[in-house]
Amino acid sequence: MDPRWAQDGKEYNVFVTSKTNKTSIMVHVFLSIAFLFGYSSSVQADNFEEALRLGITNSNALRESRQDYLSARQELIIAGSDKDFYGRASISQNQAFYERPNDGDDAYGSSTLSGAITFTKQLYNFGETKAKQDAAAISIDIAKAGYSTAEQSVLISLIQSYLAVILSQEEVDLHQSNFERLTEQTNAEELRVEAGVSTLANLALATSKRSTSRSDLISAKAGYQTAVEEYESFIGVLPEQLATPKLPDLIPVKVQLSENLAYENHPNLFLATATQRLAAIQQEILVKALGPSVDLSLSAKKQNTGGIAASDGNELSANISVSVPILVTPSTMAQTQKLISDVMSAQYQRDEVKRSIGLAARAGFRNHVAAKIQHKASTAEVEAYQLVVDATKTEVEFGNKTFLDQLDSEDDLKNAKLRELRASHSVLLTGYQLLQSIGALTAQNLGVGDALIPLEALEVPGPEVGSIISVLKYAQPEQ
C-alpha cells in the first residue's frame, strides 16, 4: 500500500489517525511488523500479466470448473459399466434345531454350509451402452465449454479489479493535488485579509472550496481502499505500483465482424449447442433401453449338510437370458414426452443464447468506439480548460475578473481532468469487455496461457489396490 496513507496529516487522514506521537510510533511499528511477516515473502504483482497469473492460480471458480471436467470424464467410464464383467461371492451358514416326537427322536439338529461364486456379463443391450457413452462424451464437451466460460468470467473480474485500483489511485492523486492547491490559496487569502487587500467573503469562499475538496479526497481514499481490498481478494497480494496495460491487437474493426466472431468463438454458444445435443441423445438412450438385452451368468456352488441331504456336493451352471419389454407403461410415455420437451427447451435456449451474444458483441463494439471518442473529447476539454485557467489568473491580476472566477475555472479544470481519467479507464475496460463478448478474452490471448493447467493433463488419483475394499476406502471423504 502507498505509505502516504499514514503520512497525509492529522486533519484529513481517513485510515490512520494520530493524537500523540507515541500512538503514531506504535501504529507505524505495527504496520511495519505486519508487512514484514505478512507480505515479505509474497510475490508482487506490479505488472498486468503477473497479476493475471496470480489471480488465475487463486481462482476457486476455475478450480470448480476443473473438478466438473474430471467428473464428466469419469462419467464416460461409468457409461460403459453395462458391459463390465461382474463377480460376486457368497457364503451362508444355517443351523436348525428340530423337535419331532413322532420321529423316534425327541430332538435333533442339522447344519448347512453353502458357498457360491457367480459371474455375470451383459452380451448385448441393443446399443444402449453406446448411446450412454456418446452422451457422456457430450457431457465432457459441456464441461470444457463451462471451463472456457469460467475462464472469461475470471479474467474480466481480475481486469476490472486491476483497472479499478489504477483509476482510484489516479483519482486520489488528483484530489490530493486539488486539496493542496486550495489549502495554499486559503492560507494566502487569510494573509490578504489580514493585509486588508481581500475580503472575508473571498476567504469564506476559499474555505468552502477547500472543505469540499477535503470531502472529495476522503471519498476517493475510501474508494481506493475498497479497490485495494477487492484486488487483494482476487490476486492474493497487495498492489504496489501497477502498470497500465495495453489492449491486445485483437479488437475487431467493424461491428458485423464482432458479431461473426462471437458466433464462432463464444463459449456460451458452444455450451448451449452441446446441451442441445445432450438433450437429443437422451431420446435415443430411452429407445435403446426398450430394446432386447442378452445376459450371461456363470455360477459355481458348493453345499454341505453333513451328508444328510441329496443336494450336497458341487454344482456348476451357466445361464443365458434374453429379455425384452412387451408393455408400454404410462411412465414410459411420460418419459418420452418429457424428453421431447427437453429437446425443444434446449433448442430455444440455444437460439436465445445466440441472439444475446450477437447483440452483446455489437453493443460491446459500439461502447468501445464511443469510449475512445469520449476520451479524445475529454483530452481536448482538459487542454481548453487549462487555457481558461491561465487566462483567468492573468485577468484576476489585472482586476478584470474576481477571485471567484479563478476558483470556478480551476474547479472546472479539475472536473475535466477527472472525466479524462475515467474516459481513459473506460477505453481499456470496454476493450476487454468487447473481447469477452466475442469469446476472445482468454488467458492465451492475454499472454498468460502458461498459468492455466490444460484439462487433458488433469489426472485423478485412483485406489492403490484394485479391490472393492480399496475403492470403498478411497471413496471415504477426508475429515
C-alpha positions as CSV (number, residue, x, y, z in Angstrom):
1,M,0.0,0.0,0.0
2,D,1.2,3.6,-0.7
3,P,2.9,4.7,2.5
4,R,1.5,8.2,2.3
5,W,-1.8,7.0,3.7
6,A,-0.2,7.1,7.1
7,Q,1.5,10.4,6.4
8,D,-1.2,12.6,4.9
9,G,-1.7,14.6,8.0
10,K,-3.9,14.5,11.1
11,E,-6.7,16.7,9.7
12,Y,-7.9,14.5,6.7
13,N,-6.3,11.1,7.1
14,V,-9.1,8.5,6.9
15,F,-7.3,5.4,7.7
16,V,-4.7,6.3,10.4
17,T,-5.5,9.0,13.0
18,S,-2.9,10.0,15.5
19,K,-3.4,12.1,18.6
20,T,0.0,11.7,20.1
21,N,3.5,11.0,18.8
22,K,3.6,7.8,20.9
23,T,0.4,6.4,19.3
24,S,1.8,7.3,15.9
25,I,5.0,5.4,16.5
26,M,3.1,2.4,17.8
27,V,0.9,2.4,14.6
28,H,4.0,2.6,12.4
29,V,5.7,-0.2,14.2
30,F,2.6,-2.4,14.0
31,L,2.2,-1.8,10.3
32,S,5.9,-2.5,9.7
33,I,5.8,-5.8,11.5
34,A,2.6,-6.8,9.7
35,F,4.3,-6.0,6.4
36,L,7.5,-7.9,7.2
37,F,5.7,-11.0,8.4
38,G,2.7,-11.0,6.2
39,Y,4.0,-9.8,2.9
40,S,7.7,-10.0,2.7
41,S,7.6,-13.5,1.1
42,S,4.6,-12.6,-1.2
43,V,5.1,-12.4,-4.9
44,Q,4.4,-8.8,-6.1
45,A,2.1,-8.4,-9.0
46,D,3.1,-4.9,-10.2
47,N,2.6,-5.8,-13.9
48,F,-0.6,-6.8,-15.6
49,E,0.5,-10.3,-16.7
50,E,1.8,-11.3,-13.3
51,A,-1.4,-10.1,-11.6
52,L,-3.4,-12.2,-14.0
53,R,-1.3,-15.3,-13.4
54,L,-1.7,-15.0,-9.6
55,G,-5.4,-14.4,-10.0
56,I,-5.9,-17.4,-12.2
57,T,-3.9,-19.5,-9.7
58,N,-6.1,-18.4,-6.8
59,S,-9.4,-18.7,-8.6
60,N,-11.9,-21.0,-6.9
61,A,-14.2,-20.7,-9.9
62,L,-11.6,-22.3,-12.2
63,R,-10.8,-25.0,-9.6
64,E,-14.5,-25.8,-9.5
65,S,-14.7,-26.0,-13.3
66,R,-11.7,-28.3,-13.4
67,Q,-13.5,-30.7,-11.0
68,D,-16.6,-30.6,-13.2
69,Y,-14.4,-31.7,-16.1
70,L,-12.9,-34.5,-14.1
71,S,-16.4,-35.6,-13.0
72,A,-17.6,-35.6,-16.6
73,R,-14.6,-37.6,-17.7
74,Q,-15.4,-40.3,-15.1
75,E,-19.0,-40.4,-16.3
76,L,-17.6,-41.7,-19.7
77,I,-16.2,-44.7,-17.8
78,I,-19.4,-45.2,-15.8
79,A,-21.4,-45.1,-19.0
80,G,-19.8,-48.3,-20.2
81,S,-20.4,-50.2,-17.0
82,D,-23.3,-52.1,-18.6
83,K,-20.8,-54.3,-20.4
84,D,-18.5,-54.8,-17.4
85,F,-17.8,-58.3,-16.1
86,Y,-19.2,-58.6,-12.6
87,G,-18.3,-61.1,-10.0
88,R,-20.0,-61.9,-6.7
89,A,-19.1,-64.4,-3.9
90,S,-21.4,-65.5,-1.2
91,I,-21.2,-67.9,1.8
92,S,-24.0,-68.9,4.2
93,Q,-24.2,-71.0,7.3
94,N,-27.6,-72.4,8.5
95,Q,-28.1,-74.1,11.9
96,A,-31.5,-75.6,12.6
97,F,-32.9,-77.4,15.7
98,Y,-35.9,-79.7,15.3
99,E,-38.2,-81.3,17.8
100,R,-40.1,-84.3,16.3
101,P,-41.8,-86.6,19.0
102,N,-43.3,-88.8,16.3
103,D,-40.0,-89.4,14.5
104,G,-38.4,-91.6,17.2
105,D,-36.1,-88.9,18.4
106,D,-37.4,-86.1,20.6
107,A,-35.0,-83.6,19.2
108,Y,-32.1,-83.3,16.7
109,G,-30.3,-80.6,14.8
110,S,-28.9,-80.0,11.3
111,S,-26.2,-77.7,9.9
112,T,-25.9,-76.5,6.3
113,L,-22.9,-74.7,4.9
114,S,-23.0,-73.4,1.3
115,G,-21.0,-71.1,-0.8
116,A,-21.3,-69.8,-4.4
117,I,-19.4,-67.7,-6.9
118,T,-21.3,-66.0,-9.7
119,F,-20.1,-64.1,-12.7
120,T,-22.4,-62.1,-14.9
121,K,-21.9,-60.1,-18.1
122,Q,-24.3,-58.4,-20.5
123,L,-23.6,-59.6,-24.0
124,Y,-26.0,-57.3,-25.9
125,N,-28.3,-54.4,-25.0
126,F,-29.5,-53.0,-28.3
127,G,-26.9,-50.2,-28.4
128,E,-27.9,-48.6,-25.1
129,T,-24.3,-48.6,-23.8
130,K,-23.0,-46.9,-26.9
131,A,-25.7,-44.2,-26.6
132,K,-24.8,-43.6,-23.0
133,Q,-21.1,-43.3,-23.9
134,D,-22.0,-40.8,-26.6
135,A,-24.0,-38.8,-24.1
136,A,-21.0,-38.9,-21.7
137,A,-18.7,-37.6,-24.4
138,I,-21.1,-34.7,-24.9
139,S,-21.0,-34.0,-21.2
140,I,-17.2,-33.7,-21.5
141,D,-17.8,-31.1,-24.2
142,I,-20.2,-29.3,-21.9
143,A,-17.6,-29.3,-19.1
144,K,-15.0,-27.9,-21.5
145,A,-17.3,-25.1,-22.6
146,G,-18.2,-24.3,-19.0
147,Y,-14.5,-24.1,-18.2
148,S,-13.9,-21.6,-21.0
149,T,-16.9,-19.6,-19.8
150,A,-15.4,-19.6,-16.3
151,E,-12.0,-18.6,-17.7
152,Q,-13.5,-15.5,-19.4
153,S,-15.5,-14.6,-16.3
154,V,-12.5,-14.8,-14.0
155,L,-10.3,-12.8,-16.4
156,I,-12.8,-10.0,-16.7
157,S,-13.1,-9.8,-12.9
158,L,-9.4,-9.7,-12.5
159,I,-9.1,-7.0,-15.1
160,Q,-11.8,-4.9,-13.6
161,S,-10.2,-5.1,-10.2
162,Y,-6.8,-4.2,-11.6
163,L,-8.0,-1.2,-13.6
164,A,-10.1,-0.1,-10.6
165,V,-7.0,0.2,-8.4
166,I,-5.3,2.3,-11.1
167,L,-8.2,4.6,-11.6
168,S,-8.9,5.1,-7.9
169,Q,-5.2,5.8,-7.3
170,E,-5.2,8.4,-10.0
171,E,-8.4,10.0,-8.6
172,V,-6.8,10.1,-5.2
173,D,-3.7,11.8,-6.6
174,L,-5.9,14.4,-8.5
175,H,-8.0,15.2,-5.4
176,Q,-4.9,15.3,-3.3
177,S,-3.3,17.9,-5.6
178,N,-6.5,19.9,-5.7
179,F,-6.8,19.9,-1.9
180,E,-3.2,21.0,-1.5
181,R,-3.8,23.8,-4.1
182,L,-6.9,25.0,-2.3
183,T,-5.1,24.8,1.1
184,E,-2.4,27.1,-0.2
185,Q,-5.0,29.5,-1.7
186,T,-6.9,29.6,1.6
187,N,-3.7,30.4,3.5
188,A,-2.8,33.1,1.1
189,E,-6.3,34.5,1.3
190,E,-6.0,34.7,5.1
191,L,-2.9,36.8,4.7
192,R,-4.6,39.1,2.2
193,V,-7.5,39.6,4.5
194,E,-5.1,40.5,7.3
195,A,-3.3,42.9,5.0
196,G,-6.6,44.5,4.0
197,V,-6.3,43.7,0.3
198,S,-9.1,41.0,0.2
199,T,-12.4,40.4,1.8
200,L,-13.9,37.9,4.3
201,A,-16.2,36.8,1.5
202,N,-13.3,35.6,-0.6
203,L,-11.8,33.8,2.4
204,A,-15.1,32.1,3.2
205,L,-15.4,31.0,-0.4
206,A,-11.9,29.6,-0.5
207,T,-12.5,27.8,2.8
208,S,-15.7,26.4,1.4
209,K,-14.0,25.1,-1.7
210,R,-11.2,23.6,0.5
211,S,-13.8,21.8,2.6
212,T,-15.5,20.4,-0.4
213,S,-12.1,19.2,-1.8
214,R,-11.3,17.6,1.5
215,S,-14.6,15.7,1.4
216,D,-13.8,14.6,-2.2
217,L,-10.4,13.4,-1.1
218,I,-11.8,11.4,1.7
219,S,-14.3,9.7,-0.6
220,A,-11.6,9.0,-3.1
221,K,-9.4,7.4,-0.5
222,A,-12.2,5.3,0.7
223,G,-12.9,4.1,-2.9
224,Y,-9.2,3.3,-3.3
225,Q,-9.1,1.2,-0.1
226,T,-12.2,-0.7,-1.3
227,A,-10.5,-1.3,-4.7
228,V,-7.3,-2.5,-2.9
229,E,-9.2,-4.9,-0.7
230,E,-11.0,-6.4,-3.7
231,Y,-7.7,-6.6,-5.6
232,E,-6.1,-8.5,-2.8
233,S,-9.0,-10.9,-2.5
234,F,-8.7,-11.7,-6.2
235,I,-4.9,-11.6,-6.7
236,G,-3.7,-12.7,-3.2
237,V,-1.3,-9.8,-2.7
238,L,-1.5,-6.0,-2.2
239,P,-0.9,-3.8,-5.2
240,E,2.2,-1.6,-5.4
241,Q,2.9,0.5,-8.5
242,L,0.6,-1.1,-11.1
243,A,1.5,-0.5,-14.7
244,T,-1.3,0.4,-17.1
245,P,-2.0,-2.5,-19.5
246,K,-2.4,-2.2,-23.3
247,L,-5.2,-3.9,-25.2
248,P,-4.1,-6.8,-27.3
249,D,-4.3,-6.4,-31.0
250,L,-7.5,-8.4,-31.3
251,I,-10.1,-5.6,-31.4
252,P,-12.4,-6.0,-34.4
253,V,-12.6,-3.1,-36.8
254,K,-16.3,-3.5,-37.8
255,V,-19.5,-4.2,-35.8
256,Q,-20.5,-7.0,-38.1
257,L,-17.2,-8.7,-37.7
258,S,-17.6,-8.5,-33.9
259,E,-20.9,-10.4,-34.2
260,N,-19.5,-13.0,-36.5
261,L,-16.6,-13.6,-34.2
262,A,-18.9,-14.1,-31.3
263,Y,-20.9,-16.7,-33.2
264,E,-17.6,-18.5,-34.0
265,N,-15.8,-18.3,-30.6
266,H,-18.1,-17.6,-27.7
267,P,-18.1,-20.4,-25.2
268,N,-21.7,-19.8,-24.1
269,L,-22.8,-20.8,-27.6
270,F,-20.7,-23.9,-27.5
271,L,-22.2,-24.7,-24.2
272,A,-25.8,-24.2,-25.4
273,T,-25.1,-26.3,-28.6
274,A,-23.6,-29.2,-26.5
275,T,-26.6,-29.0,-24.1
276,Q,-29.0,-29.3,-27.1
277,R,-27.1,-32.4,-28.4
278,L,-27.2,-34.0,-25.0
279,A,-30.9,-33.5,-24.7
280,A,-31.4,-35.0,-28.2
281,I,-29.4,-38.1,-27.4
282,Q,-31.4,-38.8,-24.3
283,Q,-34.3,-39.9,-26.5
284,E,-32.0,-42.4,-28.2
285,I,-31.0,-43.8,-24.8
286,L,-34.6,-44.3,-23.9
287,V,-35.3,-46.1,-27.2
288,K,-32.3,-48.4,-26.8
289,A,-33.3,-49.2,-23.2
290,L,-36.7,-50.5,-24.5
291,G,-34.9,-53.0,-26.9
292,P,-33.9,-56.6,-26.2
293,S,-30.9,-57.5,-24.0
294,V,-28.8,-60.7,-23.6
295,D,-27.2,-61.6,-20.3
296,L,-24.7,-64.4,-19.4
297,S,-24.4,-65.8,-15.9
298,L,-21.8,-68.4,-14.7
299,S,-22.2,-69.9,-11.2
300,A,-20.3,-72.4,-9.1
301,K,-21.9,-73.6,-5.9
302,K,-20.9,-76.0,-3.1
303,Q,-23.2,-77.2,-0.3
304,N,-22.5,-79.4,2.8
305,T,-25.2,-80.6,5.3
306,G,-23.1,-83.3,6.9
307,G,-24.3,-86.0,4.4
308,I,-28.0,-85.9,5.2
309,A,-29.1,-84.1,2.1
310,A,-29.0,-85.3,-1.5
311,S,-28.1,-81.8,-2.7
312,D,-24.7,-81.9,-1.0
313,G,-21.7,-81.5,-3.4
314,N,-20.6,-79.2,-6.2
315,E,-22.8,-77.5,-8.7
316,L,-21.8,-75.6,-11.9
317,S,-24.3,-73.8,-14.0
318,A,-24.4,-71.4,-17.0
319,N,-27.4,-69.3,-17.9
320,I,-28.1,-67.1,-21.0
321,S,-31.2,-65.0,-20.8
322,V,-32.9,-62.8,-23.4
323,S,-35.3,-60.2,-22.2
324,V,-37.4,-57.5,-23.9
325,P,-40.2,-55.2,-22.6
326,I,-43.6,-56.1,-24.1
327,L,-45.8,-53.5,-22.5
328,V,-45.6,-49.7,-22.8
329,T,-46.3,-48.2,-19.4
330,P,-47.6,-44.7,-18.6
331,S,-44.3,-43.8,-17.1
332,T,-42.5,-44.7,-20.4
333,M,-44.9,-42.5,-22.3
334,A,-44.4,-39.7,-19.8
335,Q,-40.7,-40.1,-20.1
336,T,-40.9,-39.8,-23.8
337,Q,-42.9,-36.6,-23.7
338,K,-40.5,-35.2,-21.1
339,L,-37.5,-35.8,-23.4
340,I,-39.3,-34.2,-26.3
341,S,-39.9,-31.1,-24.2
342,D,-36.3,-31.1,-23.0
343,V,-35.1,-31.1,-26.6
344,M,-37.4,-28.2,-27.6
345,S,-36.3,-26.3,-24.5
346,A,-32.7,-26.8,-25.3
347,Q,-33.3,-25.6,-28.9
348,Y,-35.0,-22.4,-27.6
349,Q,-32.2,-21.9,-25.1
350,R,-29.6,-22.1,-27.8
351,D,-31.4,-19.7,-30.1
352,E,-31.7,-17.3,-27.1
353,V,-28.0,-17.6,-26.3
354,K,-27.1,-16.9,-30.0
355,R,-29.4,-13.9,-30.1
356,S,-28.0,-12.4,-26.8
357,I,-24.3,-12.9,-27.7
358,G,-24.8,-11.3,-31.1
359,L,-26.4,-8.3,-29.5
360,A,-23.8,-8.1,-26.8
361,A,-21.0,-8.2,-29.3
362,R,-22.5,-5.4,-31.4
363,A,-23.1,-3.3,-28.2
364,G,-19.6,-4.0,-27.0
365,F,-18.1,-2.7,-30.2
366,R,-20.2,0.5,-30.1
367,N,-19.4,1.0,-26.4
368,H,-15.7,0.7,-27.1
369,V,-15.8,3.1,-30.1
370,A,-17.9,5.6,-28.0
371,A,-15.4,5.4,-25.2
372,K,-12.5,6.2,-27.5
373,I,-14.3,9.2,-28.9
374,Q,-15.2,10.4,-25.4
375,H,-11.6,10.1,-24.3
376,K,-10.4,12.1,-27.2
377,A,-13.1,14.8,-26.4
378,S,-12.1,14.8,-22.7
379,T,-8.5,15.3,-23.6
380,A,-9.3,18.3,-25.7
381,E,-11.6,19.6,-22.9
382,V,-8.7,19.5,-20.4
383,E,-6.5,21.4,-22.8
384,A,-9.2,24.0,-23.2
385,Y,-9.9,24.4,-19.5
386,Q,-6.2,24.8,-18.9
387,L,-6.1,27.7,-21.3
388,V,-9.1,29.2,-19.5
389,V,-7.4,28.9,-16.1
390,D,-4.2,30.5,-17.3
391,A,-6.2,33.4,-18.9
392,T,-8.4,33.8,-15.8
393,K,-5.3,34.1,-13.5
394,T,-4.0,36.8,-15.7
395,E,-7.3,38.7,-15.7
396,V,-7.5,38.4,-11.9
397,E,-4.1,40.0,-11.6
398,F,-5.3,43.0,-13.7
399,G,-8.6,43.2,-11.9
400,N,-10.8,42.2,-14.9
401,K,-12.1,39.1,-13.1
402,T,-12.6,38.1,-9.5
403,F,-11.1,35.5,-7.2
404,L,-14.4,33.6,-7.5
405,D,-13.9,33.3,-11.3
406,Q,-10.4,31.9,-10.7
407,L,-11.7,29.3,-8.3
408,D,-14.5,28.3,-10.6
409,S,-12.2,27.9,-13.6
410,E,-9.8,25.8,-11.5
411,D,-12.7,23.6,-10.3
412,D,-13.8,23.1,-13.9
413,L,-10.3,22.1,-14.9
414,K,-10.2,19.6,-12.0
415,N,-13.5,18.1,-13.1
416,A,-12.3,17.9,-16.7
417,K,-9.2,16.0,-15.6
418,L,-11.4,13.7,-13.6
419,R,-13.5,13.0,-16.7
420,E,-10.4,12.4,-18.7
421,L,-9.1,9.8,-16.2
422,R,-12.4,8.0,-16.2
423,A,-12.6,8.1,-20.0
424,S,-9.2,6.6,-20.3
425,H,-10.2,3.9,-17.9
426,S,-13.4,3.3,-19.9
427,V,-11.4,2.8,-23.2
428,L,-9.5,-0.1,-21.6
429,L,-12.4,-1.6,-19.8
430,T,-14.8,-1.5,-22.8
431,G,-12.0,-3.0,-24.9
432,Y,-11.6,-6.0,-22.6
433,Q,-15.4,-6.3,-22.4
434,L,-15.6,-6.4,-26.2
435,L,-13.0,-9.2,-26.2
436,Q,-15.2,-11.1,-23.8
437,S,-18.3,-10.6,-25.8
438,I,-16.6,-12.1,-28.9
439,G,-15.1,-15.0,-27.0
440,A,-11.5,-13.7,-27.3
441,L,-10.8,-12.9,-23.7
442,T,-8.7,-16.0,-23.0
443,A,-5.5,-16.5,-21.0
444,Q,-3.7,-17.4,-24.2
445,N,-4.6,-14.2,-26.0
446,L,-3.6,-12.2,-22.9
447,G,-0.2,-13.8,-22.8
448,V,-0.7,-15.8,-19.6
449,G,-1.8,-19.1,-21.0
450,D,1.0,-20.8,-19.1
451,A,-0.9,-20.2,-15.8
452,L,-3.7,-22.5,-16.9
453,I,-3.5,-26.2,-16.5
454,P,-4.6,-28.0,-19.7
455,L,-7.8,-30.0,-19.0
456,E,-6.4,-33.0,-20.8
457,A,-3.4,-33.1,-18.4
458,L,-5.5,-33.4,-15.3
459,E,-5.2,-36.7,-13.6
460,V,-7.5,-38.3,-11.0
461,P,-5.5,-40.4,-8.4
462,G,-7.1,-43.9,-8.1
463,P,-7.0,-46.5,-5.4
464,E,-3.7,-48.2,-4.9
465,V,-5.2,-51.7,-5.0
466,G,-7.8,-52.7,-7.5
467,S,-10.2,-54.3,-5.0
468,I,-13.7,-53.3,-3.8
469,I,-12.3,-52.7,-0.3
470,S,-9.7,-50.2,-1.5
471,V,-12.4,-48.5,-3.6
472,L,-14.7,-48.1,-0.6
473,K,-11.7,-46.8,1.5
474,Y,-10.7,-44.3,-1.2
475,A,-14.3,-43.1,-1.5
476,Q,-14.4,-42.0,2.2
477,P,-14.1,-38.2,2.4
478,E,-11.2,-36.8,4.3
479,Q,-12.0,-35.3,7.7
